[in-house]
Amino acid sequence: MSGTLALVESPAQLLNVLEWAHVHPGEAASLTVAVLQPTDPRSREQVRRLCRYASRAGVAWRRYEVRAGYLERAQELVRLGRAVAAAERLVIGDLFSRTIQLLLPRSKAREVVVVDDGTATTELVSLLTSGQQLTRWHQGEVRPSARTGPVSRWLAREGLARATFFTCMPVEAPPGTEVRANTYAWSRETFGPVRVLPGADLAGSSLVETGVIDEDRYVEAVGWIADSRRAGRYLAHRRESPRKLDRIAAATGMEIVHPELPLELTALTEPIGLSVLTFASTVAYTLPIVLGGSPVRVELCELDDAWITPETAERSVDFLRRISAQAVHRHGLARIPPQGRGRRPSEPLPAPQ
């Protein structure tokens, strides 16, 4: 067996592999990152730019087009399967991924590290701890037991000496694993100082694209936030549809900005607003860490139940409420209540359960 292999499918996962490698130089000495190429153009562009930084950091990487046509996909999975089978340590960006789950039976790795995948890590740890099926938070209710599922079997197999979660999220380690803190040390030491713009930036959300929030209500809410907080720029999420972004630009007059890197790095490499406004998302946890010590203030835009689509499962709504409350209490974020709600931004949310 040989070395350390990382499996990543998004810019954020690649960033967090670089963070892990930075604080574990001995373990990462033999690291190669297998980039399972995403399909959407903006994600691919962010991955391409991050690969440049990986090279500068001395991290080897290789792209795999696992979402291409049937024949090319099959060939890429065979190549990737050989690399997985040979790796002594696996660093994984997304255990929810069907492609990665397909590869796990090939692995005989003695160590596995799950790197920060943001708020998805919160749900992953919860499901593994309770033994439920690994179903993404926005994909509906879960079945009660997955003790015999592929991920659970793989994590419980003989020969696995250590399993670690490397994350900035407030999670407790599932039985038989450990948690190590991701403090974004590589990002903070490599980039900056923070350059601050007057006014506010609003970080875009893909909650419409995942089917959780009604588009009309979202555009209306963005317009109210932009007007009430004088937000001049909308930092688009890489998964947001061009049509929705056109609607936001027309309705609000905000400048639509397409970040060329994950927002954590954009905040350190490009000028950023004095206030960064965000809906329930990973950046409510990561930006307060990345921007620590700067004058930039991160504020949470609360969701209104009226925005939720009828098809959204209660589990998904509970998840959004939980991560919002945890972010506020963990980082002391100010809150922006929905239009028409009278709570003051300084009024605290209930403590997370």
Steps between C-alpha positions, in 0.01 A plus 500: 500500500615853440446850625202723558221552250239776530166477319331837440206607286466874565712813551415510872614141549827568319558808716452296815740229383759776463415613854545144631829459315630827644453394862597135445818534291637160598182315416460703181855446374382236252166667420343488155162664446259326264264770372171343393405776260166674558282576201391861541737756344544724805592210727748374242658846474536530878654152513743593222617808689534310826710236327751777423524580870535129577799483267657804668451326836681192368186284485466265204160468335333322210164555334250222433202557269267264685187676372584476129343259250446137597823361351725779630335482842561126517865543404551778754339295778732208424804729525366660814416163651861389464620814680245447780605137541867601532454782753601443861311814610184647343397863542138537394305814425146358483384167639151573365636472145375199306820494296717488810275239660543293185878513547514425874487118469830517307675668793711322761622827651604482863403862558220721372461876542173672413581864430264785564207511259333777692148461630478163326750374758250581775239277339753229414618468859143499627394222263808287566454539875134398489552228240268653242528488124737755346250729327584865436302740717297645211405162349218412738455276801739215577431136570561395860804275463808474285722288722554269205545779249822523299649793689421358844641160404814659360560716807445197728724260305802327639828661407382861538724636773375860520213713370511879541271791420698815414240775529414849620146390583377451858468121494569216741693202368292192416602186693845378399605827334660828600456866405781745422439871454532667163604858579571600138863552591624455142259760363576754771876453481518495119265786410396838632501746662127561465412801284170653606246678285237733647147363509369146492537195276228234485622142455272312262329173584411189298195421719277577201696264276471219757123548505477614862403866454254652253679712241253789503521525880879483488530779243257711704702436819828589328346825379386594850840413652686695230283805559495491880872420539627696197664190355669591174638163390352152475770232525344224294515139612662286234182290461256788454319509168572785257127569466457551875807724514360710215177541698694610810703753302188646338302512825770638728756682286776314684820408322513124445850373579609148406786413740787319330587314822302369798368793701744427784790577265319777314468683833879482539607570142242761387347802673199400711215702650517625857192285559452160337138386510421131456207264516532167682813348347854383561643852471314599818755273670810542284512875436511598870808276530667616179429868571585485869691808611368713213225763530268301270176394665308189390122518545240227459185561293229296668266288291124541508293182510279654230790475253525120532357302209215255573713205386774565756523235773477605864844349550643757257329789678626375837852476358496864384367618834765302686800621300375860521466486878837331541676758281352789696601354835839370390621822335277766656350598167255786474169400345284658233136394550275458193305801378206574725641320804566734789794342683804717534831365357645484851221279636636146553372184338403208724798287596557213251384158617 
